[in-house]
């Protein structure tokens, strides 16, 4: 274990600071620390440009590299170059720039998309298999980002890095575009659009691990402060949430009551899929603070305030 990092009075860079996780992190840092915070995001900073990465990393103490390209599995398969190529570019640029700037700590945010389909995603199993077909391009881009971080740590004995793999994240500032968003924002958008009957693909008993965005931020900070370098950490709630639970929670939060129809003729995915939270719970004492129902309510409230 390393010594606890005090974020007060530090110069902190957050890439992807205008995204769902980044906004929550920046707000929390402003509220709880005296850090000097810089956000690196489009259109002001292009992380595909090595010079831009070099410039934003100079003088920084801590770098939270959260930037990514978010989209549905269908969008990733239809436009793979739009996802994998930029992510590989800016992940490589950022770890190089952070190392050359001699930052105190670099946190790389990966994804559960790096895992091969399995009932439980265990950190050390990643390199035994390949990403799933649905996450093939984005999953490999995130894996290569992890590999670049590990390469710098190994070659230069640069043990100032953390790698985190959040579970399925949801919350305020998510992407609610019905053509490109993930399951929770898609269902929220459809319910509040007044669909009745409300048709849900597949069966209600499909299980996933969903984590409210603020819990992701808390988990990342915990890994930064107490986690070991050269060891990735899953960040998950450890709670099995079914598609039926999602639908029920959204209907309760929106006070809607459409007729629910589960269309089992539509394609579905692996019935049970969770991330192992043993490492972050047992080693670091992480525990999610928000129940799924609380997180859904906050997400719905934010959607109503910003989209209606």
Residue pairs with C-beta under 8 A, 6 or more apart in sequence:
1 226
1 227
1 228
2 226
2 227
2 228
2 229
4 225
4 226
5 62
5 104
5 105
5 224
5 225
7 29
7 33
7 35
7 62
8 33
8 34
8 35
9 34
9 35
9 36
10 33
10 35
10 36
10 61
10 62
10 104
11 35
11 36
11 38
11 59
11 60
11 61
11 62
12 29
12 35
12 36
12 37
12 38
12 60
12 61
12 62
12 63
12 64
13 37
13 38
13 40
13 56
13 57
13 60
13 62
13 63
13 64
14 22
14 25
14 26
14 29
14 37
14 38
14 39
14 40
14 64
14 66
15 22
15 40
15 41
15 45
15 47
15 56
15 63
15 64
15 65
15 66
15 67
15 90
15 94
16 22
16 40
16 41
16 65
16 66
16 67
16 68
16 109
17 23
17 25
17 26
17 39
17 40
17 41
17 66
18 39
18 41
19 41
19 66
19 67
19 68
19 70
19 173
20 70
20 169
20 171
20 172
20 173
20 174
20 175
20 213
21 66
21 109
21 166
21 169
21 213
21 216
21 217
21 220
22 39
22 41
22 64
22 66
22 67
23 172
23 173
24 171
24 172
24 173
24 213
24 214
24 216
24 217
25 64
25 66
25 217
25 220
25 221
26 37
26 39
28 214
28 217
28 221
29 35
29 37
30 37
35 62
38 56
38 60
40 47
40 52
40 56
40 67
41 67
45 52
45 56
46 52
47 53
47 67
47 89
47 90
47 93
47 94
48 86
48 89
48 90
48 93
49 93
50 93
50 96
50 97
52 93
53 90
53 93
53 94
53 96
53 97
54 97
54 100
54 101
56 97
57 63
57 94
57 97
57 98
57 100
57 101
57 103
58 101
59 101
60 98
60 101
60 103
61 103
61 104
61 105
62 103
62 104
62 105
62 106
62 107
62 224
63 94
63 98
63 103
63 105
63 106
63 107
64 107
64 109
64 220
64 224
65 91
65 94
65 95
65 98
65 106
65 107
65 108
65 109
66 109
67 90
67 94
68 87
68 109
68 111
68 142
69 82
69 83
69 86
69 87
69 138
70 175
71 79
71 83
71 138
71 175
71 180
72 180
72 181
72 182
73 134
73 135
75 83
75 179
75 180
76 83
76 134
76 135
76 136
76 137
76 138
77 134
77 136
77 137
80 136
80 137
81 137
83 137
83 138
83 141
84 137
84 138
84 140
84 141
85 141
87 138
87 141
87 142
87 145
88 141
88 144
88 145
91 108
91 141
91 142
91 144
91 145
91 148
92 144
92 145
92 148
95 106
95 108
95 145
95 148
95 149
95 152
95 161
96 152
98 106
99 106
99 152
99 156
99 158
103 160
104 160
105 160
105 161
105 162
105 224
106 149
106 160
106 161
106 162
107 161
107 162
107 163
107 164
107 220
107 223
107 224
108 145
108 146
108 149
108 161
108 162
108 163
108 164
109 164
109 166
109 220
110 142
110 143
110 145
110 146
110 163
110 164
110 165
110 232
111 138
111 139
111 142
111 165
111 166
112 121
112 165
112 166
112 167
112 168
112 234
112 275
113 131
113 132
113 135
113 138
113 139
113 142
114 126
114 131
114 135
114 139
114 142
114 143
114 146
114 165
115 121
115 125
115 126
115 129
115 131
115 132
115 139
115 165
116 125
116 128
116 129
116 130
116 131
116 132
117 132
117 270
117 273
118 125
118 129
118 270
118 273
119 270
119 272
119 273
119 274
120 274
120 275
120 276
121 165
121 234
121 273
121 274
121 275
121 276
122 276
123 165
123 231
123 232
123 233
123 234
123 276
123 279
126 143
126 146
126 232
130 136
131 139
131 140
131 143
132 139
134 269
146 163
146 232
149 161
149 163
150 163
150 230
152 158
152 161
153 159
153 161
153 229
153 230
159 229
159 230
160 229
161 229
161 230
162 220
162 223
162 224
162 227
162 229
162 233
163 231
163 232
163 233
164 219
164 220
164 223
164 232
164 233
164 234
164 235
165 232
165 233
165 234
165 235
165 275
166 211
166 216
166 219
166 220
166 234
166 235
166 236
167 208
167 209
167 210
167 211
167 234
167 235
167 236
167 237
167 275
168 182
168 183
168 184
168 208
168 209
168 210
168 211
169 210
169 211
169 212
169 213
169 216
170 182
170 184
170 185
170 210
170 211
170 212
170 213
170 295
170 296
170 299
171 212
171 213
171 214
171 295
171 298
171 299
171 302
172 213
172 298
172 299
172 302
173 213
173 302
174 181
174 182
174 184
174 185
174 213
174 299
175 181
175 182
175 185
176 185
176 186
176 188
176 189
176 303
176 307
178 186
178 189
178 190
181 189
183 243
183 246
184 210
184 246
184 250
184 296
184 299
185 299
185 303
187 200
187 246
187 247
187 250
188 250
188 254
188 296
188 299
188 300
188 303
189 303
189 307
190 198
191 198
191 250
191 251
191 254
191 256
191 258
192 254
192 256
192 300
192 303
192 304
192 307
192 308
194 258
195 258
196 258
196 259
197 258
197 259
197 260
197 261
198 247
198 258
198 259
198 260
198 261
199 261
199 262
199 263
200 243
200 247
200 260
200 261
200 262
200 263
201 262
201 263
201 266
201 267
201 268
202 243
202 262
202 263
202 264
202 266
202 267
202 268
202 269
203 243
203 262
203 264
203 268
203 271
204 242
204 243
204 244
204 247
204 262
205 242
205 243
205 244
205 271
206 242
206 243
206 268
206 269
206 271
206 272
207 240
207 241
207 242
207 271
207 272
207 273
207 274
208 240
208 241
208 242
208 243
208 273
208 274
209 236
209 237
209 238
209 239
209 240
209 241
209 273
209 274
209 275
210 237
210 241
210 246
210 292
210 295
211 219
211 235
211 236
211 237
211 288
212 237
212 288
212 290
212 292
212 294
212 295
212 298
212 299
213 295
214 289
214 290
215 235
215 237
215 288
215 289
215 290
215 295
216 235
218 286
218 289
219 233
219 235
219 280
219 286
219 288
220 235
222 280
222 284
222 285
222 286
223 233
223 235
223 280
223 284
226 284
227 233
227 280
227 283
227 284
228 283
231 279
233 279
233 280
233 284
234 275
234 276
234 277
234 279
234 280
235 275
235 277
235 280
235 286
236 274
236 275
236 276
236 277
236 280
236 288
237 277
237 288
237 292
238 274
238 275
238 277
238 281
238 288
239 288
239 292
240 272
240 274
241 292
245 292
246 296
247 260
249 292
249 293
249 296
249 297
250 256
250 296
250 300
251 257
251 258
252 293
253 293
253 296
253 297
253 299
253 300
253 301
254 300
277 286
280 286
281 287
290 298
